[in-house]
Amino acid sequence: MRKNFGVKSWFYPLPVLIIGSYDKNGNANVMNAAWGGLYDRNKIILCLSASHKTSKNIKEVGAFTVSFANKEHVVESDYVGLVSANDVSDKLKKAHLTTLKSDFVNAPVIQEFPMTLECQLISYTADGNIIGEIINISADESILSQEGLIDIQKLAPIVYDPVYNNYHVVGQKVGNAFQDGQKLKEDKK
């Protein structure tokens, strides 16, 4: 038997995205957003309210970064989602987060988050969503595998549980994409 809940904004997994931007004066800002994801092979979409300082910054400057919140920085990640830069101008400092300018776009890379998508604004959709092109992906060497690629267990990204308002860490391998289902394809023959 199934239980019906009606319409809710329950979607799994919701990555905890840390959005970095500069305002027109070059001041860095950061916010936590769970409503966003891959839009195409090299594009990302963010669903942010127009009232966010980050939305205004992206519109003015035309660039942003997206980092993945991780297990090591849950407190900082949550804080930058609790307070608005419209009200707290030094929230980066209060969160003990530091930035450096991206080499690829006019946006800050938050140093404490080891993986960052550096994006150029493409457009705003009719309903206000932000679409950006991924220009570069940068990763701290501490999260790289022996092959030199990003290791999800070392990254330890977190996801948001919208039902209980919890954060959970991602990383346990449970299968092999594009391989495990081959057995069922072969069984049909």
Secondary structure as GFF3:
##gff-version 3
##sequence-region A 1 189
A	DSSP	beta_strand	14	15	.	.	.	ID=ss1
A	DSSP	beta_strand	17	22	.	.	.	ID=ss2
A	DSSP	beta_strand	28	33	.	.	.	ID=ss3
A	DSSP	beta_strand	36	40	.	.	.	ID=ss4
A	DSSP	beta_strand	43	46	.	.	.	ID=ss5
A	DSSP	alpha_helix	53	61	.	.	.	ID=ss6
A	DSSP	beta_strand	63	68	.	.	.	ID=ss7
A	DSSP	three_ten_helix	71	73	.	.	.	ID=ss8
A	DSSP	alpha_helix	74	82	.	.	.	ID=ss9
A	DSSP	alpha_helix	91	94	.	.	.	ID=ss10
A	DSSP	beta_strand	99	101	.	.	.	ID=ss11
A	DSSP	beta_strand	108	110	.	.	.	ID=ss12
A	DSSP	beta_strand	115	124	.	.	.	ID=ss13
A	DSSP	beta_strand	130	139	.	.	.	ID=ss14
A	DSSP	three_ten_helix	141	143	.	.	.	ID=ss15
A	DSSP	alpha_helix	152	155	.	.	.	ID=ss16
A	DSSP	beta_strand	158	161	.	.	.	ID=ss17
A	DSSP	beta_strand	166	169	.	.	.	ID=ss18
A	DSSP	alpha_helix	182	187	.	.	.	ID=ss19
###
